[in-house]
Amino acid sequence: MERDGLMEDYATPKRPLLLHSESGDTDSGVSPITTVLVFSSLVAVCGSATYGCAVGYSSPAESGIMEELGLSVSAYSLFGSIMTIGGMIGAIVSGKIADLIGRRRTMWLSQILCAPGWLAIAFAKDALWLDIGRFLIGVGVGLTTYVVPVYIAEITPKNIRGRFTSGNHLMISLSFALVFSIGNIISWRALSLLACTPSILQIIGLFFIPESPRWLANLGREKEFEASLRRLRGKNADISQEALDIREIVETFKQNPSAGTIELFQRKYGYPILVGVGLMLLQQLAGNSAMVYYSSSIYAKAGVSPTMGTTVIGILQIPTTIMGVLLMDSYGRRALLMVSSIGDCFSLFLVALAFLLQDLHFLKKFTPMLAFVGFLGYAVAFSIGMSGIPWVIMSEIFPISIKATAGSLVTLTNWSCSWLTTYTFNFMMEWSSAGTFFFFTAVCGLTVLFVWKLVPETKGRTLEEIQSTITGISQDC
């Protein structure tokens, strides 16, 4: 049943729901970290590594591909951007597929698409095979961006869920930095074969990990549900309370049919949809994808060495992402998001100011250093929070009855906005470099307000506690 006045509580800006965890400091329900849990998470984030490789591939491979295959700038631009189109297609169907065939099989499907995609690029003789390969990779990683954080969130206990789920972003950053760096010393064909490695590792590893116990419980496969949960928690662990909580919330939501797209906009689902979609919109509209795809040209325009800029920032993202992972379950999602968005806002303001001074022909020797400091600050702040935490929260807040449809909507929002910013970025820079970064600064400022007023704190709560509270359904009713 709905709690009286709950919808009014979270709809009121003065009182965002779950802004502070009420149970995050207790030790009840704390589960041990088992070998199976760690191995299952590592296998899952191999999919994240595939995504990171795909994002980092196009920039270092550009000159080699264009020279060897004789591609024009427009033809290579199509190759670079077609992954986003594939990603949107994968995002649209990701939730439904994950609910229909399971989390493990969805990860298999994603890599069955990605591995041939990398091979098509590696052995391509013309632009057609390049585009086919890149498109297949896009569809595959479109599935991955939804199913990996969801799977990890569903298999981990509440006390470590944030750190394990944010390992998704850590692996994206590590693989991105690796491909971005190695791409300068090996051929583009060898680089694509290297990028195929995580796909092969995940395809093999998925044979040895359990299915999500929450997905099994939702299908009523009781024996498999208990076996999966016990395997993840250890054979001597007491899983009775966790299993009971999962069964109760599944039964509660089963009383309502699974929601379609139209049903998502019911009042009771308004808050989690607003939070999930809002975070993805703000993450991408602040220009991150555009700054990754066009980093070399941005640095050159700002008077910064492209080689130095991409190398330093690529390396710097690794320790800062690790720091964000370690702090996730200690300080909470909201605190890191606030620090991240405030840091992004200030850093992008410095970049915008540098371009403005450049346009005014004022302090010419000073503006490259100002821009570089801004880029560094943005990379650090973004890596700590806004890069990965929206995916963590997405995996936590949607109840089982809408997880598929809502997850697809949120993932599609991310990919669509990524396409929008990367498509319009060069036009915006031609209009005004300073104006472009002032716009991104304003989006980051809006993000600060959004997180402060609306984003819930999910640290220290089970998925069942989060989902029952956020939709106003009590497990005691």
C-alpha positions, 0 to 999 in steps of 0.5 A: 500500500502507499504510505500516507503523504509519501508522494507529497514528501518526495515531491516537495523540494524542502524534503527530498526522500532518503537524503540521509541514510537512517541505517547506513551505520548499523552492522545488521545484515552485513555479509562477507566478501566471498571469492564467488562474489569477487569473481562474478563482479570481475567477470561482469566488469569485463563488459565495462572494459569492452565499453571503455575500449570502444570509447577510447579506440577511435581517437588513437586509431584515426590517423592510421585508419584514414591513411591505410584505407583512404577514408575522408574526414566525413567517412571517419566521422561516420565510423566514430559516431555510428557506435552511438546509434548502435548504443541507442538501439541496444539501450532501448531493448536492454531492460526487456532482454535482461528480464526475458533471458536473464542477466548472464545471458544478456551479458553473453549476447552483448559480447557475442555482438562485440567480439565479431565487431572488433574482428570486423574492424581488425580485418576490415578492407574498406569503410563498410566493414569498419562501420558494421563492426563499430555498429555491432560494438555499439549495440553490444555496449548499449546492452552492457551499460544497463546490465552490468551495474544491475547485475552487480547491484543485485548480487552484492550485499548492501554494505559493499554494493556501492564499491562493487557497482562503481567498479563498473566505471573503474574498469571503463576508465582503466580500459579507456586509459590503456587503449588511449595510451597504447594506441599511440604505439601499436597499429590500429588493427592490433589495437582492435584485437587487443580491445577484443580481449575483454569480450573473449574473457567475459564470454568464457567467464560467464560459464562459471558465475551464478545468475542474479538471485533477484532475477531468479526469485522474480521468476519463482525459481526457488531452488535456483534462487537459494542456490545462487544466493548461498553460492554468492554469500558462502555455504556457511552464511545465514541467508535466511533474512536476506532471502526472506526480504527478497521474496517479500518485496518480489511478491509485493511488486508481483501484485502489480503487473510489470509496467510498460512505458506509459505506466512509468509516468504514474505518480508512484513512479515519478520520483525514481524516474525523475532521479534516474533520467535527470542524472543521465541528462545532466551527466551528458549535457555537461559535455563529457562525451564531446570532450572525450571524443574531441579532446585533442582538437579542444586542447589544441584550440586552447593552446595546450599540447594535445599529447600532454593533455590526453596523456596526463588526464588519461593517467590521472583519471585512474587514481581519482576513479579508484578514490571515488570507488573507495569512498562510495560506501563511506561517504555515500552517493550524494556527498560524492555527487555534490563534490563532483558537480561543484568541482566540475562547475568551477573547473569548466568555468576556468576553461570558459574563462580561458577561451574568453580571454583568448578571444579578447586577446588578453593574457595570451601566455596565461590562458593555456595554463588556465585552460589546462588547470580547468581540464585537469580539475574537470577530469578529477571531479568528474571521475570521483562522482558524476561519471559512475555514480548515476549508473550506481543509483540507476541500478538501485532505485527501480523496483523489479516491476519497472526495472526493465522499462525504466532501466531502458529509458534511463540508458537510452537517455544517456546514449541519446544525450551523448549523441546530441552533445557529440553531434552539436559540439563542433557547431557550438565551438564554431559559434563560441568556444567560451560560450560552449563552456559557459553553457556546460558550466551552467549545466553543472551548476544545475546539477548541484541544485538537482543533487541537493534537492532531489537525489536520494542517499542509498548508502547502507540500504538493501535494494528491497529497502530502497525500492519499497521506500522510494515507491511508498510500498511497505514490506509490512503491509 
